[in-house]
Amino acid sequence: MRFLHFILPALAEAAAVDPNATGPELQGAGSWLTLLIWILPLALMYVILIVPQRRKEKKQREKINSAIVGDQIITIGGMTGKIVNIKDDEITFETSIERTKITIKKWAIKDVIKPIEA
């Protein structure tokens, strides 16, 4: 039981309540603190880890969806090429000097490079 006094004082305090107590004494004054101990780290983890990742994914999706014919792409497999056709969720691009055409799904695109216009 001493272990609880060091880890979670609110739980240890709640365990030491008088068995003959009535009314407000049974409300567990430290219960909101215990709840806060669990909720605060989860909220911080959400704000620090999940929100930036969602922003990054949304930006990536917008970049892929704004790709047009003539843009250069890099796939998640490392292939590069120029977009020649876009159809629903598939993109056909040509790579190399022999103009090999490859069709892939949009989710397989890592990066879209827009050509520099003069």
ZIHUKA-V369954 format. One record per helix or strand of 3 or more residues. SS is the DSSP state (h for helix, s for strand). FROM is the first residue (numbers start at 1). LEN is the number of residues. If there is no record, write none. Layout:
BEGIN
SS:FROM:LEN ; SS:FROM:LEN
END
This chain:
BEGIN
h:2:6 ; h:9:7 ; h:23:4 ; h:31:35 ; s:72:4 ; s:80:8 ; s:90:6 ; s:100:6 ; h:106:3 ; s:109:5
END
